[in-house]
Amino acid sequence: PLAILYNDGSILENHHLAFSFTLLYRSETSILDNMSEDDRRKFRKLVIQMVKATDMSHHTKLLAELKTMAETEAVAQESGRWKGDAGHRHLVLQSVVHCADVSNPGKPLNLSREWTDRLMREFYAQGDREREMGLPCSPMMDRTRPCVEKSQVGFNNFVVLPLFEVMGELVPDSQHCVEQLRVVRQWWEERIPKADEPPPQQQQQQQQQQQQQQQQQQQQAAVDEKKAET
C-alpha cells in the first residue's frame, strides 16, 4: 500500500511527485535537458515544496508563516508586487498552489456547486466502503447524516477564506477571489436547515410522499365522482 511505501506522510503528494519526476527523467519525456545541474536541483526542490504544501496537515503552519510574512516588513508592496528573499518567494509559491487546491468555494456559483456535488459523491462512496469494511465513517462521508451546507460554510470560514484574505494582501489582484468566496458562503448559509427542519434529503422524501398522497387523493376523487354519476 502507498501508506506503507511513504511512511504515512503526505502519501498522495509524495506519490504524485515520485511518479512525475520519474516521467521527467525519462529521455522521451524530459523537459529539463536544457537546464544546468544546479537549476534542475533547484527546480526539483521547489516543485516538491509546492506540491507537499497541498497536504492539509500543513495548512495551519503554512497560513501562520504567510500571516507573519504579510504583517512584517519582509514584504514591500509596490505596484502590486512584493519583494523578499528566496524563502519568502518560495512560501508565496507554495501558498498559491495551496490556494488553487482548495479554491472551489471561490469559483462562480454554478461551477462551485457542480464540483461540490462531485466531491460529496466521492466522499459518500468512501463512507460506504468504510462501512462495508466495518470501519467508522470518516467525517462528512456518511450519506445517512448529510451535512453539506454546514461543512461548506465551515470549510470556507476556517480554511479557505483566511488563506485567501492573506493572499489578497500580498497579491492585490486576487482580491476578487475573496469577494466570490463570501458570495458562495452566503449561498450555503441560506440553505443550512434550521434546528426544527429535517435535512434536505429527508425534506425531498417528504415532498415526494406528499405528492404521491395528493395524486392518490385525486385519483380516488375521480373514481368516487364516476360512481356518483352512475
C-alpha positions in Angstrom: 0.0 0.0 0.0 1.1 3.6 -0.6 0.8 4.4 3.1 3.5 1.9 3.9 5.6 3.0 0.9 5.6 6.6 2.1 5.5 6.0 5.8 2.1 7.6 6.4 3.4 11.1 5.5 1.8 13.2 2.6 1.0 9.9 0.9 -0.7 11.1 -2.3 1.5 14.1 -2.6 4.7 12.0 -2.4 3.2 9.5 -4.8 2.4 12.2 -7.4 5.8 13.8 -7.0 7.6 10.4 -7.4 5.6 9.5 -10.5 6.0 12.9 -12.1 9.8 13.1 -11.6 10.1 9.5 -12.9 8.5 10.7 -16.1 10.6 13.9 -16.3 13.8 11.9 -16.0 12.9 9.7 -19.0 14.7 10.8 -22.2 11.5 10.8 -24.2 9.5 13.0 -21.7 12.2 15.1 -20.2 11.7 18.9 -20.3 14.8 19.6 -18.1 17.6 18.7 -20.5 18.5 22.3 -21.2 18.8 23.1 -17.5 22.1 23.1 -15.7 22.5 20.5 -12.9 22.2 23.3 -10.4 18.9 24.6 -11.9 17.5 21.1 -12.1 18.2 20.6 -8.4 16.6 23.9 -7.5 13.6 23.1 -9.7 13.1 19.8 -8.1 13.3 21.2 -4.6 10.8 24.0 -5.4 8.3 21.6 -7.0 8.5 19.2 -4.1 7.8 22.1 -1.7 4.8 23.4 -3.6 3.2 20.0 -4.1 3.6 19.0 -0.5 2.1 22.3 0.6 -1.2 21.0 -0.7 -1.3 18.4 2.2 -3.9 19.8 4.5 -1.9 18.7 7.5 0.5 21.5 6.7 -2.3 24.2 6.3 -2.1 25.7 9.8 1.7 26.1 9.7 1.7 27.5 6.2 -1.0 30.0 7.0 0.8 31.1 10.1 4.0 31.7 8.2 2.2 33.6 5.5 0.5 35.8 8.0 3.8 36.6 9.7 5.3 37.5 6.4 2.4 39.7 5.5 2.5 41.5 8.8 6.2 42.4 8.8 8.4 44.5 6.6 9.6 41.3 4.9 7.1 42.1 2.1 7.1 45.5 0.4 4.2 46.1 -1.9 4.9 48.4 -4.8 2.5 48.5 -7.7 1.0 45.2 -6.5 4.4 43.5 -6.3 6.2 42.1 -3.2 9.8 41.8 -2.5 11.7 39.4 -0.3 14.3 36.7 -0.2 14.1 33.3 -1.9 12.5 31.8 1.2 9.7 34.3 1.0 9.2 33.8 -2.7 9.0 30.0 -2.2 6.5 30.5 0.6 4.2 32.6 -1.7 4.6 30.0 -4.5 3.6 27.2 -2.1 0.6 29.3 -0.9 -0.6 30.0 -4.5 -0.6 26.3 -5.3 -2.4 25.5 -2.0 -5.0 28.2 -2.8 -5.6 26.6 -6.2 -6.0 23.3 -4.5 -8.8 24.5 -2.1 -10.2 27.1 -4.5 -13.6 25.5 -5.3 -15.6 27.8 -2.9 -14.1 30.8 -4.8 -15.3 29.7 -8.2 -18.5 31.0 -9.8 -21.5 29.6 -8.0 -22.6 27.2 -10.7 -19.1 25.6 -11.0 -18.6 25.6 -7.3 -21.9 23.7 -6.8 -21.1 21.2 -9.5 -17.7 20.3 -8.0 -19.2 20.2 -4.5 -21.7 17.6 -5.8 -18.8 15.6 -7.3 -16.8 15.8 -4.1 -19.7 14.6 -2.0 -20.3 11.7 -4.3 -16.7 10.7 -3.8 -16.9 11.2 0.0 -20.1 9.1 0.3 -18.5 6.4 -1.8 -15.6 6.3 0.6 -18.0 6.2 3.6 -19.9 3.3 2.0 -16.7 1.4 1.6 -15.6 2.1 5.2 -19.0 0.9 6.4 -18.6 -2.3 4.3 -15.2 -2.9 6.0 -16.7 -2.4 9.4 -14.9 0.9 10.0 -16.4 4.1 11.3 -17.3 6.6 8.5 -14.8 9.4 8.2 -16.2 12.9 8.9 -18.6 14.2 6.2 -18.6 10.9 4.5 -21.7 9.3 6.0 -24.5 9.6 3.5 -27.1 8.8 6.2 -26.0 12.0 8.1 -25.7 14.7 5.3 -24.2 18.0 6.4 -23.2 19.5 3.1 -24.3 23.0 3.8 -22.6 23.3 7.2 -19.4 21.6 6.0 -19.1 24.0 3.1 -19.6 27.1 5.3 -17.1 25.7 7.9 -14.5 24.9 5.2 -14.9 28.4 3.8 -14.7 30.1 7.2 -11.9 28.2 8.8 -9.7 27.1 5.8 -10.2 28.9 2.5 -11.3 32.4 3.4 -8.5 33.1 5.9 -5.9 31.8 3.4 -7.3 33.9 0.5 -7.6 37.0 2.7 -3.8 36.9 3.4 -3.1 36.2 -0.2 -5.2 39.2 -1.1 -2.9 41.4 1.0 0.2 40.0 -0.8 -1.3 39.8 -4.3 -4.0 42.5 -4.6 -5.1 41.2 -8.0 -6.5 38.1 -6.2 -8.9 40.2 -4.0 -11.8 39.4 -6.3 -11.5 35.8 -5.1 -12.2 36.8 -1.5 -15.4 38.6 -2.7 -16.5 35.5 -4.5 -15.8 33.3 -1.5 -18.2 35.4 0.5 -20.9 35.2 -2.2 -20.7 31.4 -2.2 -20.6 31.2 1.6 -23.8 33.2 1.8 -25.5 30.9 -0.6 -24.7 27.9 1.5 -25.5 29.7 4.8 -29.0 30.5 3.5 -29.6 26.8 2.9 -28.5 25.4 6.3 -31.5 23.6 7.7 -33.0 25.2 10.8 -32.9 23.2 14.1 -36.6 22.2 13.7 -36.2 21.3 10.0 -35.3 17.9 8.6 -32.1 17.6 6.4 -32.6 18.3 2.7 -32.6 14.6 1.7 -35.4 14.0 4.2 -37.3 17.1 3.0 -37.2 15.8 -0.5 -38.5 12.4 0.6 -41.4 14.1 2.5 -42.2 16.2 -0.6 -42.3 13.1 -2.8 -44.6 11.4 -0.3 -46.9 14.4 -0.2 -47.1 14.5 -4.0 -47.9 10.8 -4.1 -50.7 11.2 -1.5 -52.2 14.1 -3.4 -52.1 12.0 -6.6 -53.8 9.2 -4.8 -56.5 11.5 -3.4 -57.1 13.0 -6.8 -57.4 9.5 -8.3 -59.8 8.4 -5.6 -61.9 11.6 -6.0 -62.2 10.9 -9.8 -63.3 7.3 -9.0 -65.9 8.5 -6.5 -67.2 11.1 -9.0 -67.7 8.4 -11.7 -69.5 6.2 -9.2 -71.8 9.0 -8.2 -72.7 9.7 -11.9 -73.7 6.0 -12.4 
